[in-house]
Amino acid sequence: MKESEPKKRAKRDPEARRQAIEHAAAELLLKEGSQRLTHRRVAEKAQVPLGSTTQYFSSIDELRRAGYRVLAEEIDKDYRETIERIKKSKGDIRVVASCIAQYASNCDEVRTDIVLYSAAVRDPEVRRYATCGLERFVQALKVYLPDSQAKAIAVFMDGIFSEVGIFGREFSEEFIYEALRALTRIPPSVC
């Protein structure tokens, strides 16, 4: 380029910048918690000017929710894959156990669940994000199981993830399978 020619400015991509900010917020929420989230730290992480974060997200709460939404989308992707496996197996409990065991063996994924659920305790909007995938999971199970058993499996699964993510416990696929068998063979109440 000749010195007399003006430099061409890189074309801006507002959507890519917004996504970079949202993903940076999600990563900071996951690694450091919501109390440490600031516009400045997100801008540094996303490698964008500080003004960009406030342009897209006027409040820290709005930025925080965007980060939680990204985390929920990551979890939702896993739920969609799990639901597809369940459908292909026609509800085989062995496959459901395998899906739960596989997910529980990934500490990062489990931690993402816990971070999202923790935020959902205080924020109804985050709660809405957090429940979407789980509700679809229950609906997928209800095709093959009674409502109460599908919900019991979801509750059991959440318990497994809490035990893994908070206490570092490990559960074998066989243990999970036997627990699911027990949950799905409970006779109706006679009372």
Backbone hydrogen bonds in HBPLUS format (Angstrom, degrees):
<---DONOR---> <-ACCEPTOR-->    atom                        ^
c    i                          cat <-CA-CA->   ^        H-A-AA   ^      H-
h    n   atom  resd res      DA  || num        DHA   H-A  angle D-A-AA Bond
n    s   type  num  typ     dist DA aas  dist angle  dist       angle   num
A0005-GLU N   A0002-LYS O   3.10 MM   3  5.47 149.5  2.20 107.5 116.3     1
A0017-ARG N   A0013-ASP O   2.98 MM   4  6.26 157.3  2.04 157.2 164.5     2
A0018-ARG N   A0014-PRO O   2.90 MM   4  6.09 159.9  1.94 147.3 152.8     3
A0019-GLN N   A0015-GLU O   2.92 MM   4  6.15 162.0  1.95 148.5 153.4     4
A0020-ALA N   A0016-ALA O   2.90 MM   4  6.09 153.0  1.97 144.0 151.6     5
A0021-ILE N   A0017-ARG O   2.98 MM   4  6.26 155.0  2.04 149.7 156.1     6
A0022-GLU N   A0018-ARG O   2.91 MM   4  6.23 162.0  1.94 153.3 158.1     7
A0023-HIS N   A0019-GLN O   2.87 MM   4  6.03 164.6  1.89 153.4 157.2     8
A0024-ALA N   A0020-ALA O   2.93 MM   4  6.02 150.3  2.02 141.0 149.5     9
A0025-ALA N   A0021-ILE O   2.93 MM   4  6.16 157.7  1.98 149.5 155.6    10
A0026-ALA N   A0022-GLU O   2.93 MM   4  6.21 156.2  1.99 145.8 152.6    11
A0027-GLU N   A0023-HIS O   2.94 MM   4  6.14 159.5  1.98 146.0 151.1    12
A0028-LEU N   A0024-ALA O   2.98 MM   4  6.21 159.6  2.02 150.1 155.4    13
A0029-LEU N   A0025-ALA O   2.86 MM   4  6.06 158.5  1.90 151.5 157.9    14
A0030-LEU N   A0026-ALA O   2.97 MM   4  6.14 156.6  2.03 147.9 154.1    15
A0031-LYS N   A0027-GLU O   2.93 MM   4  6.09 159.2  1.97 148.1 153.8    16
A0032-GLU N   A0028-LEU O   2.73 MM   4  5.42 157.8  1.78 146.8 152.9    17
A0033-GLY N   A0029-LEU O   3.11 MM   4  4.43 138.4  2.29 107.2 116.7    18
A0037-LEU N   A0034-SER O   3.21 MM   3  5.21 160.9  2.24 104.1 109.9    19
A0042-VAL N   A0038-THR O   3.04 MM   4  6.23 160.9  2.07 151.8 157.2    20
A0043-ALA N   A0039-HIS O   2.88 MM   4  6.07 159.6  1.92 150.3 156.4    21
A0044-GLU N   A0040-ARG O   2.97 MM   4  6.25 159.1  2.02 150.6 155.9    22
A0045-LYS N   A0041-ARG O   2.97 MM   4  6.16 162.3  2.01 145.4 150.5    23
A0046-ALA N   A0042-VAL O   2.80 MM   4  5.96 157.8  1.85 154.5 160.6    24
A0047-GLN N   A0043-ALA O   2.84 MM   4  5.73 115.4  2.27 135.2 150.8    25
A0048-VAL N   A0043-ALA O   3.02 MM   5  5.14 163.1  2.05 143.1 148.4    26
A0047-GLN N   A0044-GLU O   3.19 MM   3  4.94 142.8  2.33  92.9 103.8    27
A0052-SER N   A0049-PRO O   2.91 MM   3  5.49 147.6  2.01 115.1 124.6    28
A0053-THR N   A0050-LEU O   3.09 MM   3  5.66 130.7  2.34 111.9 122.7    29
A0055-GLN N   A0051-GLY O   2.87 MM   4  5.95 134.3  2.08 138.6 151.7    30
A0056-TYR N   A0052-SER O   3.14 MM   4  6.31 159.0  2.19 148.6 151.2    31
A0057-PHE N   A0053-THR O   2.83 MM   4  5.75 148.4  1.93 141.2 151.6    32
A0063-LEU N   A0059-SER O   3.11 MM   4  6.42 157.2  2.17 145.7 151.8    33
A0064-ARG N   A0060-ILE O   2.80 MM   4  5.95 157.0  1.85 147.1 154.0    34
A0065-ARG N   A0061-ASP O   2.91 MM   4  6.10 161.7  1.94 148.0 152.5    35
A0066-ALA N   A0062-GLU O   3.05 MM   4  6.26 150.0  2.14 140.5 148.8    36
A0067-GLY N   A0063-LEU O   3.03 MM   4  6.37 153.2  2.11 146.9 153.8    37
A0068-TYR N   A0064-ARG O   2.93 MM   4  6.30 157.0  1.98 151.9 158.5    38
A0069-ARG N   A0065-ARG O   2.80 MM   4  6.00 150.3  1.88 146.3 154.9    39
A0070-VAL N   A0066-ALA O   3.09 MM   4  6.40 148.9  2.19 143.5 150.6    40
A0071-LEU N   A0067-GLY O   3.12 MM   4  6.49 157.1  2.18 146.5 152.3    41
A0072-ALA N   A0068-TYR O   2.85 MM   4  6.14 157.8  1.90 151.0 157.4    42
A0073-GLU N   A0069-ARG O   2.90 MM   4  6.15 148.9  2.00 144.5 153.0    43
A0074-GLU N   A0070-VAL O   3.05 MM   4  6.37 148.4  2.16 146.5 154.6    44
A0075-ILE N   A0071-LEU O   3.05 MM   4  6.39 159.7  2.09 151.1 156.2    45
A0076-ASP N   A0072-ALA O   2.77 MM   4  5.94 157.7  1.82 148.0 155.3    46
A0077-LYS N   A0073-GLU O   3.02 MM   4  6.20 146.3  2.14 140.8 148.0    47
A0078-ASP N   A0074-GLU O   3.41 MM   4  6.79 154.1  2.49 141.7 147.1    48
A0078-ASP N   A0075-ILE O   3.01 MM   3  5.21 116.5  2.42 100.5 115.5    49
A0079-TYR N   A0075-ILE O   2.98 MM   4  6.40 153.5  2.05 150.1 158.4    50
A0080-ARG N   A0076-ASP O   2.88 MM   4  6.18 159.5  1.93 152.9 157.8    51
A0081-GLU N   A0077-LYS O   3.11 MM   4  6.42 158.6  2.16 147.9 153.0    52
A0082-THR N   A0078-ASP O   2.94 MM   4  6.17 159.0  1.99 149.6 155.8    53
A0083-ILE N   A0079-TYR O   2.78 MM   4  6.00 163.5  1.81 157.5 161.8    54
A0084-GLU N   A0080-ARG O   3.02 MM   4  6.23 153.4  2.09 145.1 151.9    55
A0085-ARG N   A0081-GLU O   3.07 MM   4  6.38 155.3  2.13 146.4 152.7    56
A0086-ILE N   A0082-THR O   2.92 MM   4  6.24 156.2  1.98 152.0 159.0    57
A0087-LYS N   A0083-ILE O   2.88 MM   4  6.12 161.2  1.92 150.6 155.5    58
A0088-LYS N   A0084-GLU O   2.92 MM   4  6.14 163.2  1.95 150.4 154.9    59
A0089-SER N   A0085-ARG O   3.06 MM   4  6.23 143.0  2.20 140.5 150.1    60
A0091-GLY N   A0086-ILE O   2.94 MM   5  5.10 172.6  1.95 150.5 150.4    61
A0090-LYS N   A0087-LYS O   3.01 MM   3  4.93 155.1  2.08 101.8 109.7    62
A0095-VAL N   A0092-ASP O   2.96 MM   3  5.36 124.3  2.28 106.9 120.2    63
A0096-VAL N   A0092-ASP O   3.06 MM   4  6.50 155.8  2.12 149.4 157.0    64
A0097-ALA N   A0093-ILE O   2.87 MM   4  6.06 162.3  1.90 150.4 154.7    65
A0098-SER N   A0094-ARG O   2.95 MM   4  6.17 151.3  2.03 140.0 148.3    66
A0099-CYS N   A0095-VAL O   2.89 MM   4  6.16 156.9  1.94 151.4 157.0    67
A0100-ILE N   A0096-VAL O   3.01 MM   4  6.29 163.8  2.03 154.0 157.8    68
A0101-ALA N   A0097-ALA O   2.87 MM   4  6.03 165.5  1.89 152.6 157.0    69
A0102-GLN N   A0098-SER O   2.86 MM   4  5.95 159.3  1.90 147.5 153.6    70
A0103-TYR N   A0099-CYS O   3.00 MM   4  6.18 165.2  2.02 149.3 153.1    71
A0104-ALA N   A0100-ILE O   2.84 MM   4  5.98 163.0  1.87 152.1 157.5    72
A0105-SER N   A0101-ALA O   3.03 MM   4  6.14 129.2  2.29 140.0 151.6    73
A0105-SER N   A0102-GLN O   3.26 MM   3  5.29 138.7  2.44  94.9 106.2    74
A0106-ASN N   A0103-TYR O   3.07 MM   3  5.54 163.8  2.10 114.2 119.4    75
A0110-VAL N   A0106-ASN O   3.07 MM   4  6.36 166.1  2.09 159.1 163.4    76
A0111-ARG N   A0107-CYS O   2.83 MM   4  5.93 157.8  1.88 147.9 154.5    77
A0112-THR N   A0108-ASP O   3.01 MM   4  6.19 149.1  2.10 141.3 149.3    78
A0113-ASP N   A0109-GLU O   3.14 MM   4  6.51 154.5  2.21 147.2 152.9    79
A0114-ILE N   A0110-VAL O   3.06 MM   4  6.42 159.7  2.11 151.4 156.3    80
A0115-VAL N   A0111-ARG O   2.88 MM   4  6.11 164.6  1.90 156.5 160.1    81
A0116-LEU N   A0112-THR O   3.00 MM   4  6.16 164.0  2.03 149.9 154.4    82
A0117-TYR N   A0113-ASP O   2.82 MM   4  6.04 165.2  1.85 155.1 159.6    83
A0118-SER N   A0114-ILE O   2.85 MM   4  5.94 156.3  1.90 148.6 155.1    84
A0119-ALA N   A0115-VAL O   3.15 MM   4  6.39 155.3  2.22 145.0 150.6    85
A0120-ALA N   A0116-LEU O   2.96 MM   4  6.19 145.1  2.09 144.1 154.8    86
A0121-VAL N   A0118-SER O   3.34 MM   3  5.50 146.2  2.47  98.1 106.9    87
A0122-ARG N   A0119-ALA O   3.17 MM   3  5.81 139.6  2.34 113.8 121.5    88
A0123-ASP N   A0119-ALA O   3.15 MM   4  6.24 143.6  2.29 147.7 158.5    89
A0127-ARG N   A0123-ASP O   2.90 MM   4  6.17 152.0  1.97 151.6 160.9    90
A0128-ARG N   A0124-PRO O   3.00 MM   4  6.26 144.9  2.13 140.0 147.8    91
A0129-TYR N   A0125-GLU O   3.21 MM   4  6.64 151.4  2.30 142.6 149.4    92
A0130-ALA N   A0126-VAL O   2.85 MM   4  6.11 160.2  1.89 153.5 159.4    93
A0131-THR N   A0127-ARG O   3.06 MM   4  6.19 138.6  2.24 146.1 154.6    94
A0135-GLU N   A0131-THR O   2.89 MM   4  5.95 158.7  1.94 156.6 162.4    95
A0136-ARG N   A0132-CYS O   3.09 MM   4  6.40 154.8  2.16 149.7 156.3    96
A0137-PHE N   A0133-GLY O   2.93 MM   4  6.19 149.4  2.02 146.6 155.7    97
A0138-VAL N   A0134-LEU O   2.97 MM   4  6.28 160.3  2.01 152.2 156.1    98
A0139-GLN N   A0135-GLU O   2.95 MM   4  6.20 159.4  1.99 145.8 151.9    99
A0140-ALA N   A0136-ARG O   2.88 MM   4  6.10 151.4  1.96 145.0 152.5   100
A0141-LEU N   A0137-PHE O   3.01 MM   4  6.34 153.9  2.08 149.2 156.2   101
A0142-LYS N   A0138-VAL O   2.89 MM   4  6.13 147.5  2.00 149.4 159.0   102
A0143-VAL N   A0140-ALA O   3.38 MM   3  5.68 156.5  2.44 102.6 109.3   103
A0144-TYR N   A0141-LEU O   2.88 MM   3  5.56 146.9  1.99 118.2 126.6   104
A0145-LEU N   A0141-LEU O   2.84 MM   4  5.90 138.1  2.02 145.8 157.8   105
A0149-GLN N   A0146-PRO O   3.10 MM   3  5.46 121.3  2.46 106.7 120.7   106
A0150-ALA N   A0146-PRO O   3.02 MM   4  6.31 162.4  2.05 160.6 166.3   107
A0151-LYS N   A0147-ASP O   2.97 MM   4  6.20 162.8  2.00 155.8 160.3   108
A0152-ALA N   A0148-SER O   2.93 MM   4  6.04 149.6  2.02 137.9 146.9   109
A0153-ILE N   A0149-GLN O   2.96 MM   4  6.19 153.3  2.04 148.2 154.0   110
A0154-ALA N   A0150-ALA O   3.16 MM   4  6.47 155.0  2.22 142.5 149.0   111
A0155-VAL N   A0151-LYS O   2.93 MM   4  6.23 159.4  1.98 153.0 158.3   112
A0156-PHE N   A0152-ALA O   2.87 MM   4  6.03 162.7  1.90 148.4 153.7   113
A0157-MET N   A0153-ILE O   2.82 MM   4  5.98 159.0  1.86 149.2 155.2   114
A0158-ASP N   A0154-ALA O   2.95 MM   4  6.23 158.5  1.99 148.1 153.3   115
A0159-GLY N   A0155-VAL O   2.96 MM   4  6.24 153.2  2.03 147.3 155.1   116
A0160-ILE N   A0156-PHE O   2.89 MM   4  6.26 155.0  1.96 152.5 159.4   117
A0161-PHE N   A0157-MET O   2.95 MM   4  6.26 164.0  1.98 153.7 157.6   118
A0162-SER N   A0158-ASP O   2.92 MM   4  6.17 151.9  2.00 146.3 154.0   119
A0163-GLU N   A0159-GLY O   2.94 MM   4  6.17 164.4  1.96 152.8 156.8   120
A0164-VAL N   A0160-ILE O   2.90 MM   4  6.15 158.4  1.95 153.6 159.7   121
A0165-GLY N   A0161-PHE O   2.80 MM   4  5.81 169.9  1.81 149.7 153.1   122
A0166-ILE N   A0162-SER O   2.86 MM   4  5.57 162.3  1.89 145.8 151.3   123
A0167-PHE N   A0163-GLU O   3.14 MM   4  5.23 135.7  2.35 115.9 128.6   124
A0169-ARG N   A0163-GLU O   3.20 MM   6  5.68 164.7  2.22 133.3 129.0   125
A0168-GLY N   A0164-VAL O   2.97 MM   4  4.54 129.8  2.23 114.4 122.6   126
A0176-ILE N   A0172-SER O   3.09 MM   4  6.42 166.4  2.11 153.0 156.0   127
A0177-TYR N   A0173-GLU O   2.82 MM   4  6.03 158.8  1.87 149.7 156.2   128
A0178-GLU N   A0174-GLU O   2.89 MM   4  6.14 166.0  1.91 153.7 156.7   129
A0179-ALA N   A0175-PHE O   2.95 MM   4  6.18 156.9  2.00 150.5 157.3   130
A0180-LEU N   A0176-ILE O   2.90 MM   4  6.14 158.2  1.95 151.2 157.1   131
A0181-ARG N   A0177-TYR O   2.85 MM   4  6.13 153.9  1.92 151.0 158.9   132
A0182-ALA N   A0178-GLU O   2.99 MM   4  6.23 155.8  2.05 143.8 150.1   133
A0183-LEU N   A0179-ALA O   2.92 MM   4  6.22 155.1  1.98 147.5 154.6   134
A0184-THR N   A0180-LEU O   2.94 MM   4  6.10 143.3  2.08 145.2 154.4   135
A0185-ARG N   A0182-ALA O   3.38 MM   3  5.32 158.3  2.43  99.1 105.4   136
